[in-house]
Amino acid sequence: MSFKRVSVFAANPATTRGSATKLSTHKDQLVYVNGRHVIIRDLNNATNAKTYSGHAQNATVARFSPSGYYCASADIVGNVKIWDTIGEDQTLKGEYKVISGQVNDLAWDGESKRIIAVGDGKERFGHAFMMDTGSSTGSITGHAKSLNAVSIRRDRPYRAATAGDDGLIVFHHGAPYKYDKLIKTHTKFVQDVRYSGSGDHFASVGSDYKIFLYDGKTGDTLGEIADSPHTGTIYACSWSADSRQLSTSAADRTVKLWDVETRKAVSTWNLGSAIGHQQTGNAWTDNHGIASLSLSGDLNFLDPRVSDKPSRILKAPQKAIIATTHARDSTFLTGCADGRILSSDAKTGLSDYLEGTGHSNYVSGLATSPVDGKLHSIGYDDHVREITEDAKSFVPAFTKTAAQPRSIGVAGDSTVFIAEVNGVEAFRSNQKILSHTLPGTTPTAIAASKSVVAIGGENQKVYLYDWDGKALKETTKFEGNRATISAVALSPDGKYLAAGDSSGKVVLYDVPEKKLVTSRWAFHVGRVNSISWTPDSRHCASGSLDGHVYIWSVERPIKNIGIKHAGPGGVNSVLWLNGETDGKTGKLVSAGADVCVKIWEVTFHA
């Protein structure tokens, strides 16, 4: 067997209410952070994203160098990493501890050699250094509170502007960078400061809803842009390539485009009325207009020639992906830790949220009926929900579970079985038809195929039942695992059962013969979170907390293929795409803590 990665569906940026989110662009690539991961998104191809997972703590900001060859990213403990963006290796060029707290923004000089990092340090709020050696190139002083933004003039003579929670902007000469003057234009927090590409001007925006322009070389205040002002905190601004226009994103849920020469509003986009429509990030792309980030995570692309609505909106998960399941054709569903479920197209890489009332928090399981294709979801809000067959919306009716649901499986008669903290419940047509308890243990995982139901428990055992549509009849008990059962999966033909446990072992059982086939599938070093079978029941894949995916062969149990580091932080779900998998090749989906979906093409050798 062999494999190659064919697609990466990027997560959307992480957002926090009341805080700006930094976006950076180079040509038609957008870079941003989500958790400990840095994501480079290709705006021309939704399936062609890159991820960098070198941070041990949550990342806060990432910015391309002007050349585009490097990216600098920073985290909540003051570390800055500089790494290659070209190729798959993402070679680390430098790592520096710049301040003793969270870094909020970074800026490169025009030569891609010097960087200024600013944030919430204890001894200092900012640091200027060389990207290759980390040696100091000046000092960032003049502020009394944490800094939110920094920008450097691209051409000589170098200048830098920093802005912070003290309501001040400090203008620095460089390099080496040193304090030149204090600018007191804003009356509240200054959220962003950006130099134009020409270097003739820079602009600042803040929590006082105001926008100011300054001379790029002297730092003199040129005036306020006050025409048709925002009515909420302005979190971000960015310049057009020709430096003639400025775009701003604000908490009043609007994005505005300004003509710098006349200081007049050219266009206004109203993105909605909900809290999630607040705009917290802004960046100008080469061919896709203005990218503005909603608090909900949506990336809105705005064409300056059209002022009424976004030209497109990119939607994707913001929190860890917990579960996946098949839908129709090339579509699959992903359930997330924040309760949202998205429908994604494996061919285009585009996703959309399901419409209607869904789960209020953590989606713990998704399942598809093998008979009628009905889709079901469970969540830690103690609800079972049905999803329409087109995988676009929730069915209004729902069922409440007796306890917190952990795992879900669907039998051949479309009965939905749910493993809960206190036992197992069965539902059909949104009506509970059965309650069942395991003897002396708590159910931890469940699977169903045709008339067979397998239930794993904390006592390291897997219980096998026959289901006649009314009752469960125990047929055998498997005891080959040596740790709490964490995932079970029955092969589509009903012949095999794969049981994964918290020690990382996957044990294969023969269901009709009620015997152990192999216990040698023990290459994971962390809890097995998910198991998925190919449609022909000849191979299965497992995803683990160790971040690896393994593909196992039933016919050759000693043969396996390991996809190492498939999901940094842990793989929570694996899924074979039925329409893309046959006896020779298969498409495998993996997803988890890095909030990205990866699709692997696997070749099964004869």
N, C-alpha and C positions, 0 to 999 in steps of 0.2 A: 504494500500500500504506500501511496505517496500523497502529498497535499500541497496546496498553494493557496494563499489568501487572495481572493478576487475582489472583495469589496469591504469598505469600512463605512458604516453609517454613523456620522458624527453626532455626539451629544450637543445640545445647545448650551450657551454660557450659563453658569450659575449666577443667580441674582439674589440680592438681599434688599428688603424694603428699607428705604431711607438712605441707601448707599449707591454710588455710581459703580458701573461695571466698565472696565477698560476694554476697548476693542482696538485692534491694530490690523492694518492691511498692507499688502504688497501685491501690486497688480490686481489679479482677481483671486487672491488668497486672503482669508480672514483668520486671524489667530486670537484665541481667547482661552480662558481657563474654566475648568469644572472640577471641583474637588482637588485631588493631588495631580490631576492630569492637565496637560496643555494640548489643545486641539488646533490643528491647521486644517481649515476647511476650503476645499476647492469649489469656488462658486460656479464653475462651469460644469462640474460633474459631482452630483450628490453622493456618489458611491466611492469617491476618491479622497478620503480624508486621511490625515496622519495624526498620530497621538504620541506625545512624549510623556513618560511616566517616571522621570528621574527624581521628582520631589518626594521626600519622606513625609512632609507636612502639606496641608492644603495650599495650593498655589493661589496667588492673588492677582497677578498681572503678567502679561507676556507681550512683547513687542518685537516686530521684525527690525533688523538693521536696515538702513537705507539701501544697501546692496541686495538685500533679500537672501543672502547666503547664511545668515545667522539669526538666531532668535535669543533674546534674553528673557528669562522668566524668573519670578520671585515668589516667595511664600510668606507665611504668617510669622515665621521666626527670624526673618531678616536675611535669608540666603538668596543669592542671585546665581543662576546657572546660565551659561552661554553655550549654545549647542548648534550644530550644523542642521540646516533645514533641507539640504540637498541629499537625496538618496534615502535609504531605509535605516542606516546605521545610527543617525542622529548623534554623532560623536560629540562628547562633552569637551568643550574648548577651555572652560574655566568655571570655577565655583568659588564664590566669595561670600563671607559673612560681612554685610555692609552696615547694618544697624542692629540694635538689640530688640527689635520688635517687628511688627508687620510692615512689609513694603507695600505701599499703595500705588506707586507709579514708577515707571522707568522712562528714560529718554536716551536716544543715541545721538551722537554728533554726525555731521554729514560725511565723515570719513569712515564711519563704522568702526571707530577705534575707541572712543570714550563714551562712558555711560554715567548718567546721574540717576541714583535711586533715592526715593523719598518715601517717608511713611511715619510710623509712630514709634520712634526709638526713644531710649531713655537718656543716653549720653548725647545723642544728636538726632536730628530729624531727616538728615540727608547725607549722601556721600557721593563724591565724584571720583571715578577710578578708570584705569585702562582695562579694556576688555580682555587682553591677553595675559597681563601680569597681575592685575588687581591693585597696582600701585596708585597712590592718590594723585589726582590731577586738580587739586584745589579743595576748597571748603564751602559747604552750604550752610549759611548762617542767617540770622536775622529774624527767625520765627520763634514764637513762644508756645505753639501748639503743633499737633501732628499735621503733616503735609498730605494733601490729597492729589496733587498733580505737579508735573514738571514738564517743561518743553525746552528744547535746544534749537537755536538757529542753525540751519543746515550749512550755511556758508560762512567763511571768514568775513569780518571779525566775528568770532563765536560769542554768542550771548545765551543766557539761560534765564528762565522765569520759573519760580516756584510759588505754589499757592496752598493755603492751608486753612485749618479751622479757626485760626486767629483773625480771619477776615482780611489777611494781608497778602500782597504779592511782593516778593523780593526779586529784584533784577540783579543778575550777576554778569560780570565781565569774565571772559575766558579766552583761551585756556592758558594757564590753570584758572579755574573759576574762583572768583572772589566777590564779596558783597559790594554792590555799587549803590543801590538806592532802595528805599521802601516805598511801595505804592499803596495808598489807602483810598481805593475807589469803592470797594464793597463794604456793606454794613453787616453782613453775616458771612457764614462759611463760604469760602471760594472753592467750588467743586472741580473746576477744570480750567486749564490754561493751555492754549495751543498756538504754536508758530505757524504762519503760512509757509507754503513751499518756497516762495520767493524770498522769504526772510524780511520783507519790508514791514510786516505787521505781526502782532500776536494779539489774541483775544482771550478774555476771561469771562467765565459765567459763574453764578453762585446761587445760594439759597435765598438771596434777596430779590430773585427773579430778574436780575439785571445782566446786561452784556456790555462790556467795554472793549474798546480798541486802543492799541498802543503802537508807538513807533518801534520797529523791530531792532534798530541799532542803538537808540538812546534810551528807550524805556519810557519816553514821555507819553502821557495820556492824551489821546487824540479825541476822545469823546465817547459818549454812550449811544448804543443803538436802542432807541426807545420807541420806534414805530411798531404798533400792534404788538405790545409786549406779551411775554408769557405770564401766566397767572399761578405758577407753581415753581418749585425749585428747579433750576436748570442744571442737569447733571453732567452734560457733555456737549462738546462742540468739535467740529472738524471743518477743514478747508477744502475747497475744490482744487483740482490740479492746477488751474490757472491763477489761483489765489484771489479771485475776484468775488467769490461767494463763500458764505459761512453758513453752516447748518448747525442747529441746536436741538437738543432733545430734553424734554422737561417732564416733571411730575404732573403737569396739567394735561397729560396724555396727548400732547401735540409735538410735532416736529416742524420747525420753521426754517425757511431758507432766506438768507439776507443778502442783499447787494451791498458790498462793502463801501463802494464809492458813494452811493446815495444814502446808505444806512437805512434802507427801507426793506420791509418784508416783501419778498417776491412770491413765495408760496407757503401755505400752511396745510399740513396733513393732520387730521384728527383721527387718532387710532382707536377710539372707542370711549366707553364711559365707565368701565369697571376698574377696580384698583390694579388688576393685572395688566391694564393697558398703559400704566405709567411708563414713560420712556427713560431708561437709565444708562444707555450707552449709545455712542455715535461714531461712525467712521465712514470715510468716503472711498468708494472703490473705483477701479478704472472703467469698467464696462457695465456695472450693475447699479449705478447711482449711489444713493446714500443708504448705508446700513444702520438702522436704528433698532435698539434692543428694548423689548417690552419686559416689564417686571415678571410677566408670566413665562418668559423665556423665548417668546417668538422673535425671530429675526425678520424685521420688515425692511424690504428694499423699495426705495422711493425714487422714482424717475423725476428729475427736476422739470421735465416737460409736461408732467401730469400731476395735478395738484389735489385730486380728489381721493385717491386711494393708493395703497402700495401696489407696485407692479407684480410682486410675489411675496409670499410669507413662508419662511422655512420653519417648520415645527419639528421638534425632536425632544427626547427625554432630557430632564434636568437632574433627576435623581437616579440612584442605582436601579438597574433593571433586575427584577426578581424572577419573572416568569415569561415564557413564550408559548405560543401554540399556533397551529395551522389555521388558516382561513381559506378563502377561495383562491384558485389559480396560484399566482405567485405572491399572494398577500399573506402576511403573518401578523400576529398581535404581540405586543410587548407590554407587560404590566410593571409598574414602577413603585418605588418606595414611598412616593408622595401620593399614591392612590390613582394616578392617571394611567390610562391605557391608550396606546397608540396603535393604529393600523398602518403597516409599512409595506411598500411594494419592493420585493427583492430585486426587481429588474431596474427600477428607476432610482431607488434609494430614498424616495420621498415618503414622508409620514404625515399623519393627521390624527388629532385627538378624536376619540369617540364622542359623539354628541349625546346629550341627555345627562341625567343624574347618575354618576358612577359611584366609586368608592371614595370615602372621605380620607382614607389613609392607606398604608401599606397593602399592596396587592400581593397576596401570598400564593396564588395559583391561578392558572388558566388551563382550560381543557376543551377539546373538540369532540363532539359525538361522532363515532365512526360510521354511524348509520345515516343520520339526517344532516350532519354537518353543523348542528347547532353549537354555538360557542357559549361558554360559561366562565365566570370569574368569581373568585372569593377574595375577601380582604379582611384586615384586622378590625374593620368596622362591624364584623360579625354578620356580613351580608353575602348572600349568593345572588349573582346577577346574571341574566341572560343577555346575550348580544345578538343583534340582528344578523341574518345570514350573509348580508353584504359587508359585514364587519365595519359598519360605519357609525352605529349608535347603540345605546343600551335600550333594551325592552323596558317599558315603564314599570311593569310588575317585578317584584323582587321577593326573596325569602330571607328571613332572619334565622341565623343558626343559634343553637343552644349555647355554644361556647366558641372560643376563638378558633377559626379554621386554619389548618396547617397545610393540607394537601388535598387535591381533587383528582377524581378519575371518573370516566363515563363508561358504563357497560354497553353491551350490544343492543339493549332495548332502550337506550337513551336515559337510563336511570343515572342520576348524578350522585356519586358517593363522596363524602367529605370526611376526612380525618380531622378530628377536633381534639382539644385538650382533654375533654371528658369522655370521648368515645367516637363513634362513627354514626353519621346520619345519612340517609338516602332520600333523595328528592326526585319527583317526576312531575313535570308540568307545574313547577313552582309550588308543589304540595309535598310536605314531608310524609313519607310512607314507611320509614323504619328508623329505629334507634338501636344501636348495638354497642356493647362494651367489650373490650378485650380483657381476658382474665388476668388480673394482677399487674397490668401495665398500661401505659398511655400510648395511643396511636401517634406515630410520627410521620408516616408516609403511606400513601395509598395509590393503587393502580387498578385498572379494570380493562378486560378484553373479552368481548363476547359475554359468556356467562361466568367468567372467572374473576374473582376479586382478590387482590393481594394486599395485606395490611401489615406494615412494619411497625415495630414497637420499640420503646426505650429499653426493653429487656433483651435486645439483640436478636430477636426472633421475627420471622415473617410467617404470618398466618394466611393460609390459602383457603378460600371459600368458593362454593358453588352458589350461584344466584339464580333462583327460579322465578324472579319477578316479584316475589313477596317476602322471601326470607333468605338469610345467609346460612349455609350449612358448611361447617368446617370440614375440610377433606384432609388436610395435612398441616404440619408445622415444620418449617425449615429452620435449622439452627447452625448454619455454616458460618454466619458472621460472628465477629468478636467485639462488636461495639454497637452503639445505638444506631438503628436503621435510619438513614437520612434521606434515601431516595429509592424508589422501586419502580420498575417498568416491565410490563408484559409485552412480549413480541406480538406483532400484528396477527400472526398465525396461531397465537395462543400456546405455542410449544415451550417457550422459554420465559424465565423470570430472571431479571438482573436486579440484584439488591446491593445498593451502596451504603456504606456506614460512615460514622464520624471519624474512624481511623484512616480512611482513604481507600479501603478495600472494596472491590466490586466482586460479588459472588454470583455465579451463574448456576441456575437450577433448571432441571427438566420438569415441566409441569405435569404432563401425562404420566411420566414414570415416577414422579415424586422423589427425585433423587438429585444429589449434587453433581454438577458437570465439571466445574473447576472453581477453585478458590485462589488461583494464581494471578488474578487481575488485581495486583496490589502495588501499582506504581505511583499512585497518588500519595502525597504526604500530608493531606488535609482532608477535611470533611467532603464527601461526595454530595454535591448539591442537586445534581440533575443527571438523568439518564434518558437517552432517546434511541429508538430502534429505527433502522432502515425499513422501508416498506416490504422488502423481501425477507425480513427477519434473519438475515445472515450476518449483520454487523450491528453493533450498538456503540454509542459514544457516551462518554461521561465527562462532566465538568465539575471542577472542585474548587474549594476555598484556596488551594495552593496556586490558583491561576492557570493551571494546565488543563488541556483537554486530551483525552485518550480515546482512540478508536480501537475496538476489539473485534476479533473474528470468531464466530461460533465454530466454523469448520476447522480453524487452526487456532485453538485457544492460546497457544504460546506466542502467536504473532500479534503485534500491536503497533500502533503508530502514535507517537506523542507530539502534540502541538504545544510546545513549551511556551509559557508566558503569553498564552492566548488572551488572557484577561487580567491585567495587573490589578491586584486587590481582591481577586476571586472571581471565578466563573459561576454565576448563579443558575444559568439555564443553557442547555444545548437543545437543538431541534433540527432534525433532518427535514428538508423541504421536499415533500412528497412528489410534486410535479417535476422536480429537478434531480431526482435520484432514481437510478436503475441498478442493475446488477454490476455494471462496470464503473460508473462514476456516481458521485453524489454531491449535493450542496448541503453543507452543515452550517447552521447559525449558532454562534456563541455570543453570550451577553452577560453582563454582570456589573461589578462595582465601578468600572471605568465609564459607565453610562453609554458606551458605544456598542453598536452591533457589528460583528464581524462575520463575513460569509467566507467559508473555506470550500474549495473544490477538492474532493478526495477521489483518488483513483484506486479502485479495488483490483489488485493484480490477481490473475488466475492462479 
